[in-house]
Amino acid sequence: MRIDIVSVFPEYFEVLNLSLLGKAQAKGLVEVRAHNLRDWTHDVHHSVDDTPVGGGAGMVMKPEVWAECLDDLLDLAPAEFPMTMGDGAATDAAAYAATAGDAAAGGTAAAAASSGAVAATDDAAAADTVSAADTRVPADRPVLIFPNPSAPLFTQADATELSRAGHLLFGCGRYEGYDARIPTYYRAQGVDVREYSIGDYVLNGGEVATSVMLEAITRLIPGFMGNPDSIVEESYTGEGALLEHRQYTKPATWRGMNVPEVLLSGDHGKVDRFRRDEALARTSKIRPDLIERLDCQALGKADRKTLMALGWEVSGPHPRQRSHQA
């Protein structure tokens, strides 16, 4: 997998040479290159930002600098797409889809959300969101990814899908964000553009979010993990995803605290059942929304019994907490 990262602080990504990702690069599984956006500027100050159109605090990253950089990395020629950006994400989505036709419609970007820290609350914008979990990335097609606090949440399903890509290109915004025309333009060029948030908070720039997504994605590449079985039972993994059960190691007694006796029994069936029950219990307490997504028909008798003991009704298509029943 080829990974390009564009940032005004490319040295930030020297950390990617450490640990498993560093070993994966040494083995040739991935190639990571960090680029300085200022290398594509032409003024004496190497400016990458300007004041917001319409006024407001802060600075916005300029589209012409980003375009020269991305055109080079994506091997694209400049093009014109006459359009006026609308008042909302849904309007912009319609504009670029109408301009680019099938090329834009084939993209699987999350939404044409505006850049910066403006909350994406428009229901119409949400309706235009294409779930990455329902798509497949052609290995020969690059995916352009912008971290954005206004975008849909990055998930394990997204990481799994993107781990199959041949080329990922991350654009790290700074200041008040990047000009909203940048992702719209590249979607119109037929590029698979994604915008993702890693949580309900705002960071100083996209570098941290890019590092988070990269670690989640690359560890799923075949051959990356020393023991591939170690990712099978992790939180959020697979159909019917649950939070992972707690883990213990030796000694069995530490500072007066004992590991659960069943883990010392040698009975693998009981150990598996204990861990499954604990995963269900932890998920029910911490992330009940994940329990609500489970398919009751796919649950075994023991799972249904555990969920009922935890206060869930499992007679319908999906579990429902009894307190929520009419």
C-alpha angles and dihedrals in degrees: 000000000000115000123190121185125192118200142141085235104047091160087070089077096060084098088072088074090069133086122352095342090055090050091048089055091049089052092049096244092123136016115207122193124177118203130197110233090209089068087077096054124101105196127092092250095048090230118192099172143052139182119290118265106243093028132268141131126306133013133286125218112251121246096216093061093046091046095055090049097045094043089057095046094044094039093234131149119230114264138182122236107179108211140126114235110242132230093264145020094264092055092049091048090054090048097054093040090054091047099045100032115190093001093064093038089056092058119100100206116150099236141320090253119166117255128254127036100319109132116245101226102142110120090208090057090052090052090057091054114115113208112233088210088069095052140069125219115227107231092228096050119086120229118216112208128191120187107223130168089214094058133089117284119272109238141187088257089058091049091051093050095046092049086072094057122107097212130025122185118192122197113200113207125205139185110018090344136264127310107276091229092069099075090036091054095049093047087054087052088059095254118146099242123186130186116195139178120207094204149333096290138079125244130196092251146344097268097090092045091049090052091050093050093044093054092048092048104041096048087065094058110111110260094019097103118059090222111029091194089069092077097047098086099032123129116281092012124139133340115335091021117202135176111271121258119251119273131222137185138188138332097060090210119043124173090338095310119117129204114239109286094228089067089061094048097089088224103128093191092056092044092052091048092048092051093046092050091049091049090052092047095048092046091048091053101038106026109018088163088072091054090052090058095056119112107238092204090058093051120100123233092259092051092051091049091051093048092049089052088052091055102265128136109222103177095097131065092277133021116268126191110246092229088062095055118110 
